[in-house]
Amino acid sequence: DIIFIMEIGNRVKELRKSLGLTQKELAKLCRIDQGDLSKIENGLLNPTLSLLVRISKALNKDLNVEIK
């Protein structure tokens, strides 16, 4: 499970940087603390589904959830 959480964090960081956003800017758009966003990006915090939806909207990306 930790690998999955780290993959999410890496993807959020990658997308944020590609848009030229700082953690502080993205955190404000998502209505979360910058420290929590940092923890998500570093795989230290497992974001809820509702938070992932807010992040994806702030990044202007679709969120796809798949159960295999």
N, C-alpha and C positions, 0 to 999 in steps of 0.2 A: 504493500500500500504506500510505503514511503516513496517509492519510485514514481508512482502515479502523482503524488502530491508535488514532488520535485519537477515533474514534467509540466504540470499546470503552472507552477511558478516560473519556470523557464520561458514558457510560451507567453505569459503575461508580460514578463520583462522584455522579451524580444519585440512584442507588438508595441508596447509602450515606447521603447526606444525608436522603433521605426517611424512612429508618429512625432518624434521629437518632444515627448512629454517627460517631465520630471516625475519622480514618485509623488512629490507634493501635489503637483497639478492633477495627476490621475486620481490620487486619493480624494482630493476635493470633489472631482467629478463623480466619484463613487460614493461620496459621503461616508468615508472611513478615515481612520487615523493613518497618517503616513507610516508610522511604525508598524501597523498591521499589514499594510501593503508590502513593506519591506520583508516582513516575516513570510508572507505568501510567496513573494518572488524567490525567497531563499529556501522554500520548502519546509519552513518551520511552523506554519499555520495552515491547517486544512480548511479552506474556505467553504462556506455553506453554498448550496445551490443558488439561493437567492442573491448572495453576494457575487457569485460567478455571473449571474444574469446582469447585475449592475455593472460589473467590470466589462463584460462583453459589449454592453450598450455604450459605455463610455469610450470604448475602443472602436466603436462602429463595426463590430464583427458579430457574426452569428455564433451562437453557442450550440454545439452538437453534443448530445449525451447518448452514449450507446452502451447497452448491456449485452454482453456476449455470454 
